[in-house]
Amino acid sequence: MKKIMVALAGQPNVGKSSLVNAVSNARLKVGNFSGVTVDKTEVEFVYRDSRRDADYEIHIIDLPGAYSLTEYTIEEKVTKQFLRNDDYDIIVNVVDATNLQRNLLLTTQLMETGRKMIVVLNMMDEAEEEGIEIDAGQLSRILGVPVIKASAARGEGVNALKEAIVDVYEKPQTTAKVIYSDAIEEEIARIVAFFEEKHYQSPIPYRQLAVRLLQEDTDWYKQMHDEPIWIELLPVLREGLEHIYLHHDTKDLDAIFADEHFAFAKGAKMEVMALHSMRARNPTQKIDKLLINKFLGIPLFLFFMWALFQLTFTLGAVPMDWIDAGFSWLGEQAHAVLGDGVLGQVVSDGIIAGVGAVVMFLPNIVILFLGIALLETTGYMARVAFLLDGFFHKFGLHGKSFIPLVTGFGCTVPAYMAARTLKNERERLITLFILGFMSCGARLPIYVLFAGAFFGQEHAGNILFLIYISGALLGLVMAKALKTFVFKGEEEPFVMEMPRYRWPSWRLIWHTVYGQALSYLKKAGTFILAASILVWFASNYPKSETVAATYAAKIEHAVTSEAKERLRNEAISAQLEQSYLGRIGKATEPFFVPLGFDWRMSVALEAGLAAKEVVVSTLGVLYAQGESADETNGGLIEALRSSIPLPAAIAFIVFVMIYLPCFAASAVFTREAGGWKYLVYLFAFTTSTAWMLSFVAYHVTRMITGG
């Protein structure tokens, strides 16, 4: 006969003793735990499992009630030491169903032990009387452990608990799971990868060990200190803890993990529990009642995003003009110092014009990242994820996909990496495939440029908001299509941690915004600098002596200054068409002609495959060539407005909104998705979608405008 040792744990007054009496009508022992006067209740009974045709001797030890696994009280100390040091097979966690969130705080700590576990929702009769409904199946899927509804007073759920004890005992290992915030999950993954690389022999799963180390568990630190691996592990831990401290704005690990447990418990409760009547009792509940209201929540979120994009454009416009004027002055000085020869043109028209066209959008990038960081650090973004869960389910996703999708508005590279938190492979792949529809910060300069050029300053903010929302909605539609036709399968239960509302951490916001801005400037100073020089060279060579001679003669015979200026512009355009860049554009032009694009727009899109920031610098080189063009047209915006019809401009925006992300993001996508074949699928998927929708946008706009 197999013997099963069960540790019965729960907070005070959850009905553990009543449950023990209901489960057993056999021997009951009452004594004390070793060395203390705390009561130790034990019960033994034999259970025959007819499904397996076997008998089991079940031995239950009722642990003292503890609100958490700390050592604030003697009961908590006894419970913690027993769970850590004694020999047992299963934890049965008794939860008061009428106070689910508070009780789940202990549940999360019990799950961190890495032991097999069952959750019993006791007092369900009282919960039902209070109008509380709990989806035990969904809670089981979220926690990864069996969840049994019970009422010790009525003797309900007793047989189901006995069956669950045997079933869990016979399983090879626990399936319990606690999901932490992104910063902690990243550090857990780093430590686990380190252990895997070193083939470390751990007595507990790597994940549980990583959590214990990040919690600075004294016993485990003492044990690991004598291991040869400790010297290499210590810097990893230090760096990981600093990252966690930064995101939580404190170095108190007890407080950090208490917040994590609170967030997970609240998220689980909000997903599985419904109240027929709810009265907000504290500021967090009052704010939540408004912000995650099923009628007001989504309109409020859309309003916040609209306001953010308005600020991005209106506030960013002022420093943009200063930066643009500064780079124009630098270009003039370069011409004055270096002359009008090849070197002067490379520095002024290639390097300064190309990099300046990108750097001038830095204020917009900073404002957008600042707004998103504010929403994240206050705890609002987690609420939006919960709010959108039901909406996302209609498209084959769930609320947790919201985090990588929102991250995609900043940069697609970390967004692809953030999708790792999705455990369901199909949903993860769907999220990866649609992330490109969330317009990253690198596309923002293109949108700002075209919105300002074709819709004016007064409407540009609204257009910007419309572009971002349209891309997001299109991504959801594509997710539904992928779910229906390609990635079929069951959905994973969703739980999003619900952190407390807190004042923004300016240190964390500075870290986030500074990091993104610095990354943007590094691209401008390295990759985009090189790309600008390459584009300038490809647009200026080879020189056509025939074209130069023909137009030189025409200009010499021109009578008026206007005629001379027109001929100079024609000469620049003719030389461009003969250049390497012109030849590439002409070769690919047939593919883009149905969309209304000329060869220069085609080249800019192709350059954007390397980095979206290069699109603006390429347009700057191709459309604002030479000093005379700047004087006549007043800069790149005027050049675009005079050269590109509105239908083609809208089609261009649509194409940029959809087509393949940059090289860096594509490489990360390949790694996260699982192979190069997925990148081929992504290229075909995004390019065909971009072409078709741009085609529709071009011709519909032509019909509306009569162009």
C-alpha positions in Angstrom: 0.0 0.0 0.0 1.4 3.4 -1.0 1.6 6.1 1.7 0.9 9.7 0.7 2.1 12.5 3.0 -0.1 15.6 2.7 0.8 19.0 4.2 -2.5 21.0 4.7 -1.7 24.7 4.5 -3.8 27.8 4.5 -4.4 31.2 6.2 -6.1 31.4 9.6 -9.9 30.8 9.7 -10.2 29.2 6.2 -11.8 26.0 7.6 -8.8 23.6 7.5 -9.8 21.8 10.7 -13.4 21.4 9.4 -12.1 20.0 6.1 -9.9 17.5 8.0 -12.9 16.3 9.9 -15.0 16.1 6.7 -12.3 14.2 4.8 -11.5 11.7 7.5 -13.5 9.5 9.9 -10.4 7.7 11.0 -7.6 8.2 13.6 -7.0 11.8 14.8 -3.8 12.7 16.6 -3.2 16.1 18.3 0.2 17.1 19.7 2.8 19.8 19.3 5.4 20.6 16.7 8.9 19.8 17.9 10.3 22.5 20.2 7.2 24.7 20.2 3.8 24.8 21.8 1.9 25.1 18.5 -0.7 22.4 17.9 0.1 19.7 15.5 -3.0 17.9 14.2 -2.5 14.7 12.1 -5.0 12.3 10.6 -4.5 9.0 8.8 -7.0 7.0 6.7 -7.1 4.5 3.9 -8.6 5.5 0.6 -9.4 2.9 -2.1 -9.1 4.3 -5.6 -11.5 2.2 -7.7 -10.1 3.7 -10.9 -6.7 2.3 -10.2 -7.9 -0.7 -8.1 -5.5 0.3 -5.4 -5.4 1.3 -1.8 -3.6 4.4 -0.5 -2.8 5.3 3.1 -3.2 9.1 3.2 -1.5 10.9 6.1 -2.5 14.6 6.5 -0.6 17.1 8.7 -2.6 20.2 9.4 -0.1 23.1 9.5 -0.7 26.2 11.6 -2.6 29.0 9.9 -0.2 31.4 8.2 -0.9 34.6 6.2 2.4 34.2 4.4 5.6 32.2 4.5 7.5 34.7 6.6 8.6 34.4 10.2 6.6 37.2 11.8 4.7 34.8 14.1 5.6 31.4 15.6 2.9 29.8 13.5 4.3 31.2 10.2 7.8 30.1 11.3 6.6 26.5 12.0 4.8 26.3 8.7 7.7 27.7 6.7 10.2 25.3 8.3 8.0 22.3 7.8 7.3 23.1 4.1 11.0 23.6 3.5 12.6 20.9 5.6 10.2 18.0 6.2 9.4 15.1 4.1 6.0 15.2 2.4 4.5 14.5 -1.1 1.7 17.1 -1.6 0.6 20.5 -0.4 -3.2 20.9 -0.1 -3.8 24.7 0.1 -7.2 25.5 1.6 -8.5 28.9 0.4 -11.4 30.9 1.7 -13.6 31.4 -1.4 -15.2 34.5 0.2 -11.8 36.2 0.3 -10.1 34.8 -2.7 -7.5 37.5 -3.5 -6.1 37.7 0.1 -5.8 33.9 0.3 -4.1 33.6 -3.1 -1.2 35.6 -1.7 -0.2 32.6 0.3 -1.0 30.3 -2.6 1.6 32.0 -4.8 4.2 31.5 -2.1 3.3 27.9 -1.7 3.6 27.4 -5.5 7.2 28.8 -5.3 8.2 25.8 -3.2 8.1 23.7 -6.4 6.1 20.9 -4.7 3.1 19.1 -6.0 0.0 21.0 -5.0 -3.8 21.1 -4.8 -6.0 24.2 -4.1 -9.3 23.7 -2.3 -11.9 26.5 -2.5 -13.5 26.1 0.8 -16.7 27.8 2.1 -18.2 27.8 -1.4 -21.7 27.8 0.3 -20.9 31.1 1.9 -19.5 32.5 -1.3 -22.6 31.7 -3.2 -24.7 33.3 -0.5 -22.6 36.5 -1.0 -23.2 36.5 -4.7 -19.6 35.3 -5.5 -19.1 33.1 -8.6 -15.7 31.4 -9.1 -14.6 29.6 -12.3 -12.6 26.8 -10.7 -11.6 25.3 -14.0 -10.1 28.6 -15.2 -8.3 29.1 -11.9 -6.9 25.6 -12.3 -5.5 26.4 -15.7 -4.0 29.7 -14.5 -2.3 28.2 -11.5 -1.4 24.9 -13.2 -2.7 22.9 -10.3 -6.1 21.1 -9.6 -8.7 23.4 -8.0 -11.5 21.8 -6.0 -14.7 23.5 -4.9 -15.7 22.4 -1.4 -17.8 23.1 1.6 -16.5 21.5 4.7 -19.7 22.4 6.6 -21.8 20.5 4.1 -19.3 17.8 3.3 -19.2 18.8 -0.4 -16.1 18.2 -2.5 -14.6 15.7 -0.1 -14.5 12.8 -2.6 -13.1 15.0 -5.4 -10.3 16.1 -3.0 -9.4 12.5 -2.2 -9.3 11.6 -6.0 -7.2 14.7 -6.7 -4.7 13.8 -3.9 -4.1 10.4 -5.6 -4.0 11.8 -9.1 -1.4 14.5 -8.2 0.7 12.0 -6.2 0.9 9.7 -9.2 2.1 12.6 -11.5 5.9 12.8 -12.0 6.2 16.4 -11.1 4.3 19.6 -10.3 2.8 21.8 -13.0 2.3 24.8 -10.7 3.3 28.2 -12.2 3.6 31.7 -10.9 4.2 34.4 -13.6 6.1 37.5 -12.4 6.5 40.9 -14.0 8.7 41.2 -17.1 11.8 42.4 -15.3 11.8 39.4 -12.9 10.9 36.9 -15.7 13.9 38.2 -17.7 16.3 37.6 -14.8 14.8 34.2 -14.0 15.4 33.2 -17.7 19.0 34.5 -17.6 19.8 32.5 -14.4 18.1 29.4 -15.7 20.1 29.7 -19.0 23.3 30.0 -16.9 22.5 26.8 -15.0 21.7 25.0 -18.2 24.9 26.1 -19.8 26.9 24.9 -16.7 24.9 21.7 -16.4 24.5 22.4 -12.7 23.1 19.6 -10.6 20.3 21.2 -8.6 18.1 19.4 -6.1 15.1 21.5 -7.2 14.0 22.8 -10.7 16.2 25.6 -12.1 13.3 28.0 -12.1 12.5 27.5 -8.4 16.2 27.9 -7.6 16.4 31.1 -9.6 13.5 32.5 -7.7 15.0 31.6 -4.3 18.3 33.3 -5.3 16.6 36.4 -6.5 14.6 36.5 -3.2 18.0 36.3 -1.4 16.9 33.2 0.4 19.5 32.8 3.2 19.6 29.0 3.3 20.1 28.7 -0.4 22.8 31.4 -0.4 24.7 29.5 2.3 24.4 26.3 0.3 25.4 27.8 -3.0 28.3 29.7 -1.5 30.3 26.5 -1.1 29.6 25.5 -4.8 32.4 26.1 -7.4 29.7 27.7 -9.6 29.2 30.5 -7.1 32.0 32.8 -8.3 30.5 32.9 -11.8 26.9 33.1 -10.6 27.4 36.0 -8.3 27.9 38.7 -11.0 24.8 37.4 -12.8 22.8 37.7 -9.6 24.1 41.2 -8.9 23.2 42.5 -12.3 19.8 40.8 -12.2 19.0 42.3 -8.8 20.0 45.8 -10.0 17.7 45.4 -12.9 14.8 44.4 -10.6 15.6 47.2 -8.2 15.4 49.7 -11.0 12.0 48.5 -12.2 10.5 48.5 -8.7 12.2 51.7 -7.4 13.3 49.9 -4.2 15.9 47.5 -2.9 13.5 45.8 -0.4 13.1 42.4 -1.9 10.4 41.4 0.6 8.4 44.4 -0.6 9.2 43.6 -4.3 8.0 40.0 -4.1 5.0 41.0 -1.9 4.0 43.3 -4.7 4.5 40.6 -7.3 2.4 38.1 -5.3 -0.3 40.8 -4.8 -0.3 41.5 -8.6 -0.6 37.9 -9.5 -3.3 37.2 -6.9 -5.3 40.2 -8.0 -5.0 39.3 -11.7 -6.1 35.7 -11.1 -9.0 36.8 -9.0 -10.2 39.3 -11.6 -10.0 36.7 -14.3 -12.0 33.9 -12.4 -14.3 35.7 -10.0 -17.5 37.5 -10.6 -19.5 39.5 -8.1 -23.2 40.3 -8.5 -22.7 43.5 -6.5 -19.4 45.2 -5.8 -18.7 48.3 -3.7 -15.3 49.9 -4.1 -13.6 50.1 -0.7 -10.2 51.6 -1.4 -8.6 54.1 -3.9 -7.3 51.3 -6.1 -10.7 49.7 -6.4 -12.3 53.1 -7.0 -9.9 53.9 -9.8 -10.3 50.3 -11.3 -14.0 50.7 -11.2 -13.6 53.6 -13.7 -10.6 52.5 -15.8 -11.6 48.9 -16.3 -15.3 49.6 -16.6 -16.7 47.5 -19.4 -18.4 50.5 -21.0 -15.9 53.4 -20.3 -12.6 51.5 -20.1 -11.8 51.1 -23.8 -13.0 54.7 -24.7 -10.8 56.1 -21.9 -7.8 54.1 -23.2 -8.3 55.3 -26.8 -8.6 58.9 -25.5 -5.3 58.6 -23.6 -3.6 57.2 -26.7 -5.1 60.0 -28.8 -3.9 62.6 -26.4 -0.4 61.0 -26.4 -0.2 61.2 -30.2 -1.4 64.8 -30.2 1.3 65.7 -27.7 3.9 63.8 -29.7 3.2 65.9 -32.8 2.4 69.3 -31.3 5.1 69.4 -28.6 7.6 67.8 -30.8 7.1 70.3 -33.7 9.0 73.1 -31.9 12.3 71.4 -31.2 12.0 69.6 -34.6 12.2 73.0 -36.3 15.2 74.0 -34.2 17.0 70.8 -35.0 16.2 71.1 -38.7 17.5 74.7 -38.8 20.6 73.6 -37.0 21.5 70.9 -39.5 20.7 73.2 -42.4 23.2 75.7 -41.0 25.7 72.9 -40.5 25.2 71.9 -44.2 25.8 75.4 -45.3 29.0 75.7 -43.2 30.3 72.4 -44.6 29.8 73.7 -48.1 31.5 77.0 -47.2 34.5 75.2 -45.6 34.9 72.2 -48.0 33.6 73.9 -51.2 31.2 72.4 -53.8 33.4 69.5 -54.7 32.9 65.8 -54.0 34.0 66.1 -50.3 31.7 69.0 -49.6 28.7 67.3 -51.2 29.4 64.1 -49.3 29.5 65.8 -46.0 26.7 68.3 -46.6 24.2 66.5 -48.8 25.1 63.0 -47.7 26.1 62.9 -44.1 24.6 66.0 -42.6 21.4 65.9 -44.6 20.8 62.2 -44.1 21.6 62.0 -40.4 19.8 65.4 -39.8 16.6 64.1 -41.4 16.6 61.3 -38.8 17.8 63.2 -35.7 15.2 65.9 -36.2 12.5 63.4 -35.1 14.2 62.6 -31.8 11.8 64.9 -29.8 8.8 62.9 -31.2 10.4 59.6 -30.2 11.2 60.9 -26.7 7.6 62.2 -26.1 6.1 58.9 -27.3 8.4 56.7 -25.1 7.8 59.0 -22.2 4.0 58.6 -22.5 4.2 54.9 -22.8 6.6 54.6 -19.8 4.3 56.8 -17.7 1.3 54.5 -18.4 3.4 51.4 -17.7 5.0 52.5 -14.4 1.7 53.7 -12.9 0.2 50.2 -13.4 -2.4 51.3 -16.0 -1.1 49.2 -18.9 -1.7 46.0 -16.9 -5.3 47.1 -16.5 -5.7 47.7 -20.2 -4.4 44.2 -20.8 -7.1 42.8 -18.5 -9.7 45.0 -20.1 -8.8 43.9 -23.6 -8.7 40.2 -22.8 -12.3 39.5 -23.8 -11.8 41.6 -27.0 -8.6 39.9 -27.9 -10.2 36.4 -27.5 -12.4 37.3 -30.5 -9.2 37.5 -32.6 -7.5 34.3 -31.3 -5.3 36.1 -28.8 -5.6 36.9 -25.1 -4.9 39.9 -22.9 -1.3 38.9 -22.2 -0.5 39.5 -25.9 -1.2 43.2 -25.2 2.3 43.6 -23.6 4.4 42.7 -26.6 1.9 44.5 -28.9 2.3 47.7 -26.9 6.1 47.2 -26.7 5.9 47.0 -30.5 4.9 50.7 -30.6 8.4 51.5 -29.2 10.6 48.9 -30.9 9.8 45.6 -32.6 13.0 44.0 -31.3 12.1 43.9 -27.6 8.5 43.3 -28.6 9.5 40.0 -30.2 11.4 39.0 -27.1 8.5 40.0 -24.8 6.3 37.4 -26.6 8.3 34.8 -24.7 5.8 35.2 -21.8 3.2 33.5 -24.0 3.4 29.8 -23.1 1.1 28.6 -25.8 3.2 28.1 -29.0 0.4 28.9 -31.4 -0.6 32.1 -29.7 3.0 33.1 -29.4 3.5 32.6 -33.2 0.4 34.5 -34.0 1.6 37.4 -31.8 5.0 37.3 -33.5 3.5 37.5 -37.0 1.3 40.5 -36.2 3.8 42.5 -34.2 5.0 44.2 -37.3 1.5 45.9 -37.7 2.2 47.8 -34.5 4.1 50.8 -35.8 7.5 51.0 -34.1 9.2 54.2 -33.1 11.4 54.1 -36.2 8.3 54.5 -38.4 7.2 57.5 -36.5 9.5 60.0 -38.4 8.0 58.7 -41.7 4.4 59.3 -40.4 5.2 62.7 -39.0 6.9 63.7 -42.3 4.0 62.7 -44.5 1.3 63.8 -42.1 2.8 67.3 -41.9 3.4 67.5 -45.6 0.0 66.3 -46.8 -2.4 67.1 -43.9 -1.0 70.2 -42.3 0.0 70.8 -38.7 -3.5 71.2 -37.5 -4.6 67.7 -38.5 -1.3 65.8 -38.2 -1.9 64.6 -34.6 -5.3 63.1 -35.6 -3.7 61.4 -38.7 -0.9 60.0 -36.5 -3.5 58.6 -34.1 -5.5 57.1 -37.0 -2.4 55.5 -38.5 -1.4 53.7 -35.2 -5.0 52.6 -34.4 -5.5 51.4 -38.0 -2.3 49.3 -37.9 -3.3 47.8 -34.5 -6.8 46.9 -35.7 -5.4 45.5 -38.9 -3.0 43.4 -36.9 -5.9 41.9 -34.9 -7.8 41.1 -38.1 -4.8 39.3 -39.4 -4.4 37.5 -36.0 -8.0 36.2 -36.5 -7.1 35.0 -40.0 -4.0 33.3 -38.9 -5.8 31.6 -36.0 -8.6 30.4 -38.3 -6.5 29.2 -41.3 -3.0 28.6 -40.1 -2.4 28.3 -36.3 -5.3 26.3 -35.1 -5.5 25.0 -31.5 -6.7 25.6 -28.0 -6.3 28.9 -26.3 -4.3 29.3 -23.1 -5.9 30.7 -19.9 -4.9 34.3 -19.2 -3.7 35.9 -16.1 -2.1 39.3 -16.0 -0.5 40.6 -12.8 -2.4 43.5 -11.4 0.1 45.8 -9.6 -1.0 48.5 -7.2 -1.3 51.9 -8.6 1.8 53.9 -7.8 3.3 57.3 -8.6 5.6 57.1 -11.6 9.2 56.2 -10.9 11.1 59.0 -12.6 14.3 57.0 -12.3 12.8 54.1 -14.2 11.1 56.5 -16.8 14.5 58.2 -17.3 16.2 54.8 -17.7 13.6 53.8 -20.3 13.4 57.0 -22.3 17.1 57.6 -22.1 17.9 54.1 -23.3 15.5 54.3 -26.2 16.7 57.8 -27.3 20.3 56.7 -27.0 19.6 53.7 -29.1 18.0 55.9 -31.7 20.9 58.3 -31.8 23.4 55.4 -32.0 21.6 54.2 -35.1 21.7 57.7 -36.5 25.5 58.0 -35.7 26.5 54.6 -37.0 24.2 52.5 -39.2 22.2 55.4 -40.6 25.3 57.5 -41.1 26.8 54.7 -43.2 23.5 54.2 -45.1 23.2 57.9 -45.8 26.7 58.0 -47.3 25.9 54.8 -49.4 22.6 56.3 -50.6 24.3 59.6 -51.5 27.0 57.8 -53.4 24.5 55.5 -55.2 22.4 58.6 -56.1 25.3 60.6 -57.5 27.3 57.9 -59.4 27.9 57.1 -62.1 27.8 60.6 -63.6 26.4 60.9 -67.1 28.6 63.2 -69.1 25.9 63.3 -71.9 23.2 64.5 -69.5 25.6 67.1 -68.0 26.6 68.5 -71.3 23.1 68.6 -72.7 21.6 70.5 -69.8 24.7 72.8 -69.4 24.0 74.0 -73.0 20.3 74.5 -72.3 21.0 76.4 -69.1 23.5 78.6 -70.9 21.0 79.5 -73.5 18.1 80.1 -71.1 17.0 83.7 -70.8 15.3 84.0 -67.4 16.4 82.9 -64.0 13.3 80.9 -63.5 14.0 78.9 -66.7 17.6 78.3 -65.6 16.4 77.1 -62.2 13.8 74.7 -63.8 16.5 73.3 -66.1 18.9 72.8 -63.1 16.2 70.7 -61.3 15.6 68.7 -64.5 19.3 68.1 -64.7 19.5 66.8 -61.1 16.5 64.5 -61.8 18.0 63.2 -65.1 21.3 62.5 -63.3 19.5 60.7 -60.5 17.7 58.4 -63.0 21.1 57.4 -64.5 22.7 56.7 -61.1 22.9 53.3 -59.4 20.0 54.2 -57.2 18.0 55.3 -60.1 18.7 52.0 -61.9 17.6 50.0 -58.9 14.4 52.1 -58.6 13.7 51.7 -62.3 14.1 48.0 -62.2 11.7 47.6 -59.3 9.3 50.4 -60.4 6.9 48.1 -62.3 6.1 46.4 -59.0 5.2 49.7 -57.4 3.6 51.6 -60.3 0.1 50.3 -59.5 0.4 51.9 -56.1 1.3 55.3 -57.6 5.0 55.2 -56.5 7.8 56.7 -58.5 11.2 55.1 -58.5 12.4 57.3 -55.7 9.6 56.2 -53.4 10.4 52.6 -54.4 14.1 53.0 -53.4 13.2 54.6 -50.1 11.0 51.6 -49.2 13.7 49.1 -50.2 16.2 51.0 -48.1 13.8 50.7 -45.2 14.2 47.0 -45.1 17.6 47.7 -43.5 16.1 50.2 -41.0 13.0 52.3 -41.2 14.9 55.4 -40.1 16.7 55.2 -43.5 13.5 55.8 -45.4 13.5 59.5 -44.3 17.2 60.0 -44.9 16.8 58.4 -48.3 13.9 60.6 -49.2 15.9 63.5 -48.0 18.8 62.7 -50.4 16.5 61.9 -53.4 13.9 64.7 -53.1 15.9 67.6 -51.6 19.0 67.4 -53.9 21.1 70.4 -54.1 21.1 73.9 -52.7 18.7 75.3 -55.3 16.0 72.7 -54.5 16.1 73.7 -50.9 15.7 77.4 -51.6 12.9 76.8 -54.1 10.9 74.2 -52.3 11.6 75.1 -48.7 12.9 71.7 -47.5 12.0 68.1 -47.7 8.3 68.6 -46.8 7.8 71.0 -49.7 9.7 68.7 -52.0 7.5 65.8 -51.2 4.3 67.9 -51.4 5.2 69.1 -54.8 6.4 65.8 -56.2 4.0 63.2 -54.7 0.2 63.2 -55.3 -2.0 62.6 -52.2 -3.2 59.2 -53.3 0.3 57.9 -53.6 1.3 59.5 -50.3 -1.5 57.6 -48.5 -0.6 54.4 -50.2 3.0 54.9 -49.2 1.9 55.4 -45.5 -0.1 52.2 -45.7 2.8 50.2 -47.2 5.2 51.5 -44.5 2.7 50.6 -41.8 2.6 47.0 -42.9 5.7 45.7 -44.6 8.6 43.8 -43.1 10.4 45.3 -40.0 14.1 46.2 -40.1 17.0 43.7 -40.4 17.6 43.7 -36.6 14.0 42.9 -35.9 13.8 40.3 -38.6 16.8 38.5 -37.1 15.2 38.5 -33.7 12.0 37.2 -35.2 13.8 34.4 -36.9 15.3 33.3 -33.6 12.1 33.7 -31.6 9.9 32.0 -34.2 12.2 29.0 -34.6 13.9 29.2 -38.0 14.5 31.0 -41.3 11.4 29.5 -42.9 9.2 31.6 -40.6 11.0 34.8 -41.9 10.2 33.8 -45.4 6.6 33.3 -44.4 6.6 36.7 -42.7 8.1 38.4 -45.7 5.5 36.9 -48.1 2.7 37.6 -45.6 3.6 41.3 -44.9 4.6 42.2 -48.4 1.5 40.8 -50.1 -0.7 42.4 -47.5 1.1 45.8 -47.8 0.8 45.7 -51.6 -2.9 44.8 -51.7 -4.0 47.3 -49.1 -1.8 50.1 -50.6 -3.3 49.3 -54.0 -6.8 49.7 -52.4 -5.8 52.9 -50.6 -4.4 54.5 -53.7 -7.3 53.8 -56.0 -10.0 54.6 -53.4 -8.3 58.0 -52.6 -8.1 58.7 -56.3 -11.8 58.1 -56.6 -12.6 60.3 -53.6 -10.3 63.2 -54.6 -10.9 62.9 -58.3 -7.2 62.5 -58.9 
